[in-house]
Amino acid sequence: MQEKWGIERGGRGDPYERAYRGLRRDVVTGAVLPGDQIVVIEAAKRLGISPTPVREALAHLAGERLIEDRRRHGYFVPLPSWFDLVELYDLCELHLVAALREAGRSGASAPVGATEVEATSVQMDPLGEKFVAVMCLSRNTRLVLAGCSFIDCLAAARRFQVGIYGEDEGLATLSALLSAEDWRQAVAVLCRILRRCRGHAEPVARAMAAAHRARNRADIV
């Protein structure tokens, strides 16, 4: 499946591709909220396909940590703890450093595909967009996909964080560095932004849990 920056994600045709793309879009954009269940039959009906490719796509997304497979209870969008968020931000930072190292070995001067960006059905937030741009500098597809999966897992937490604290002021500096193709400094600034996000992990996780409890109470009423 063609996703942003010309990287393959999913890798199969319809109807699996439609299920994978549609479900991933729902999770990343917040159409399905953290803690909510994804019912296979309902998802299949909405996507206009049979349940089998939906189950396959959900299993794939569970492997990417975007979906939680609760045996005998079904598939749910994860409701992360503060520790989960800290771990994901740490993994993002580690992958950024690895991408810069790979770029140094390959002699890359620009992110792969950055000049011919593929249209994507998933609209990432500004931090996610810049993270993917820097990751693609590595020209290592496996590394890029791993990093993208981690930043996608943080999409819901990022929405809560921006709602509470606003966008990080470092994004303006990061944009300027990316425009100047100063990749090393861009990675340094991006890592600092990720660390500040990590510092907000506990209150963000509490806010996400509170929102989920409020939705449950509203459903009961």
C-alpha positions as CSV (number, residue, x, y, z in Angstrom):
1,M,0.0,0.0,0.0
2,Q,1.4,3.4,-0.9
3,E,1.6,5.8,2.0
4,K,3.3,9.0,2.7
5,W,6.8,9.5,1.2
6,G,6.4,6.6,-1.2
7,I,6.9,4.0,1.5
8,E,5.0,0.7,1.2
9,R,2.6,0.0,4.1
10,G,0.3,-3.0,4.2
11,G,1.6,-4.4,0.9
12,R,-1.5,-6.1,-0.4
13,G,-4.4,-5.2,-2.7
14,D,-8.1,-4.9,-2.1
15,P,-10.1,-5.7,0.0
16,Y,-7.4,-6.1,2.6
17,E,-5.8,-2.8,1.6
18,R,-9.1,-1.0,2.0
19,A,-9.6,-2.5,5.5
20,Y,-6.0,-1.8,6.6
21,R,-6.0,1.8,5.2
22,G,-9.5,2.6,6.5
23,L,-9.0,1.2,10.0
24,R,-5.6,2.8,10.4
25,R,-7.0,6.1,9.3
26,D,-9.8,5.8,11.9
27,V,-7.3,5.2,14.7
28,V,-4.7,7.8,13.7
29,T,-7.3,10.6,13.0
30,G,-9.4,9.9,16.1
31,A,-12.5,8.6,14.4
32,V,-12.2,5.7,16.8
33,L,-11.1,6.9,20.3
34,P,-8.7,5.3,22.8
35,G,-10.4,2.7,24.8
36,D,-13.2,2.1,22.2
37,Q,-13.9,-1.3,20.7
38,I,-13.7,-2.0,17.0
39,V,-16.4,-4.4,16.2
40,V,-15.5,-6.5,13.1
41,I,-19.0,-6.9,11.7
42,E,-19.7,-3.2,12.0
43,A,-16.3,-2.2,10.5
44,A,-16.8,-4.6,7.6
45,K,-20.3,-3.2,6.9
46,R,-19.0,0.4,7.0
47,L,-16.1,-0.4,4.7
48,G,-18.3,-2.5,2.3
49,I,-16.2,-5.7,2.6
50,S,-16.4,-9.1,4.2
51,P,-15.3,-9.6,7.9
52,T,-12.3,-11.7,6.9
53,P,-10.0,-8.9,5.5
54,V,-11.1,-6.7,8.4
55,R,-9.8,-9.4,10.9
56,E,-6.6,-9.7,8.9
57,A,-6.1,-5.9,8.9
58,L,-6.8,-5.7,12.6
59,A,-4.3,-8.4,13.3
60,H,-1.7,-6.5,11.3
61,L,-2.5,-3.3,13.1
62,A,-2.2,-5.1,16.5
63,G,1.3,-6.1,15.4
64,E,2.0,-2.4,14.9
65,R,0.5,-1.6,18.4
66,L,-2.1,0.6,16.9
67,I,-4.8,-1.9,17.9
68,E,-5.0,-4.0,21.0
69,D,-6.2,-7.7,20.6
70,R,-7.9,-8.7,23.8
71,R,-8.4,-12.4,23.4
72,R,-12.1,-13.4,23.6
73,H,-13.1,-9.7,24.0
74,G,-12.3,-8.3,20.6
75,Y,-10.1,-5.5,19.2
76,F,-9.8,-2.2,21.0
77,V,-8.0,1.1,20.4
78,P,-5.3,1.1,23.2
79,L,-5.8,3.4,26.2
80,P,-2.1,4.1,27.0
81,S,-0.7,4.5,30.5
82,W,1.9,7.2,31.1
83,F,4.6,4.4,30.9
84,D,3.3,3.4,27.5
85,L,3.7,7.0,26.3
86,V,7.1,7.4,27.7
87,E,8.2,4.2,26.0
88,L,6.8,5.2,22.7
89,Y,8.5,8.6,22.8
90,D,11.8,6.9,23.7
91,L,11.4,4.6,20.8
92,C,10.7,7.5,18.4
93,E,13.9,9.2,19.6
94,L,16.0,6.1,19.2
95,H,14.7,5.6,15.7
96,L,15.5,9.2,14.8
97,V,19.1,8.8,15.9
98,A,19.3,5.5,14.0
99,A,17.9,7.3,10.9
100,L,20.6,10.0,11.1
101,R,23.3,7.3,11.5
102,E,21.9,5.4,8.4
103,A,21.9,8.7,6.4
104,G,25.5,9.3,7.3
105,R,26.5,5.8,6.0
106,S,24.4,6.2,2.8
107,G,25.5,9.8,2.1
108,A,21.8,10.8,1.7
109,S,21.3,14.5,1.2
110,A,17.5,14.6,1.2
111,P,14.7,12.3,2.5
112,V,13.7,9.6,0.1
113,G,10.5,10.5,-1.8
114,A,10.5,14.0,-0.2
115,T,10.3,15.7,-3.6
116,E,7.4,13.4,-4.8
117,V,5.2,12.9,-1.8
118,E,2.5,10.3,-2.3
119,A,-1.0,11.3,-1.4
120,T,-2.1,9.7,1.8
121,S,-5.5,9.1,3.4
122,V,-4.1,9.9,6.8
123,Q,-3.5,13.5,7.9
124,M,-0.7,13.5,10.4
125,D,-0.2,16.3,12.9
126,P,2.7,18.8,12.4
127,L,5.1,16.8,14.6
128,G,4.2,13.6,12.9
129,E,4.8,15.1,9.5
130,K,8.2,16.3,10.4
131,F,9.2,13.1,12.2
132,V,8.4,11.1,9.0
133,A,10.3,13.5,6.9
134,V,13.5,13.1,9.0
135,M,13.0,9.3,9.3
136,C,12.9,9.0,5.5
137,L,16.4,10.5,5.4
138,S,17.7,7.1,6.4
139,R,16.5,5.5,3.1
140,N,15.9,2.3,5.1
141,T,12.4,1.2,4.5
142,R,12.2,-1.1,7.5
143,L,13.5,1.6,9.8
144,V,11.1,4.2,8.4
145,L,8.1,1.9,8.8
146,A,9.0,1.1,12.4
147,G,9.4,4.8,13.3
148,C,6.1,5.7,11.6
149,S,4.3,3.0,13.5
150,F,5.5,4.4,16.8
151,I,4.6,8.0,15.9
152,D,1.2,6.8,14.7
153,C,0.6,5.1,18.1
154,L,1.1,8.5,19.7
155,A,-1.5,10.3,17.5
156,A,-4.3,10.3,20.1
157,A,-1.9,11.3,22.9
158,R,-0.6,14.2,20.7
159,R,-4.2,15.5,20.2
160,F,-4.8,15.5,24.0
161,Q,-1.4,17.1,24.6
162,V,-1.9,19.9,22.1
163,G,-5.4,20.5,23.5
164,I,-3.9,20.9,27.0
165,Y,-0.5,22.6,26.3
166,G,-0.7,23.8,22.7
167,E,1.8,23.1,20.0
168,D,5.5,23.0,20.9
169,E,7.2,26.3,20.1
170,G,10.2,24.3,18.8
171,L,8.2,23.3,15.7
172,A,8.8,26.6,14.1
173,T,12.6,26.2,14.5
174,L,12.3,22.6,13.2
175,S,10.5,23.8,10.1
176,A,13.2,26.3,9.3
177,L,15.9,23.6,9.8
178,L,14.1,21.2,7.5
179,S,13.8,23.9,4.9
180,A,17.5,24.6,5.1
181,E,18.2,20.8,5.0
182,D,20.2,21.0,8.2
183,W,19.3,17.4,9.1
184,R,21.6,17.0,12.0
185,Q,20.3,20.1,13.8
186,A,16.7,19.1,12.8
187,V,17.2,15.7,14.6
188,A,18.6,17.4,17.7
189,V,15.6,19.8,17.9
190,L,13.1,17.0,17.1
191,C,14.6,14.9,19.9
192,R,14.2,17.8,22.3
193,I,10.6,18.2,21.3
194,L,10.0,14.5,21.9
195,R,11.5,14.7,25.3
196,R,9.2,17.6,26.3
197,C,6.3,15.6,25.0
198,R,7.5,12.7,27.1
199,G,7.6,15.0,30.1
200,H,3.8,15.6,29.7
201,A,3.1,11.8,29.5
202,E,1.5,11.4,32.9
203,P,-1.0,14.3,32.8
204,V,-1.9,13.4,29.2
205,A,-2.5,9.7,30.1
206,R,-4.7,10.9,33.0
207,A,-6.7,13.2,30.6
208,M,-7.2,10.3,28.1
209,A,-8.4,8.0,30.8
210,A,-10.8,10.6,32.2
211,A,-12.2,11.2,28.7
212,H,-12.8,7.5,28.3
213,R,-14.6,7.2,31.6
214,A,-16.7,10.2,30.8
215,R,-17.8,8.6,27.4
216,N,-18.6,5.4,29.3
217,R,-20.8,7.3,31.8
218,A,-22.6,9.1,28.9
219,D,-23.2,5.8,27.2
220,I,-24.8,4.3,30.3
221,V,-27.0,7.4,30.8
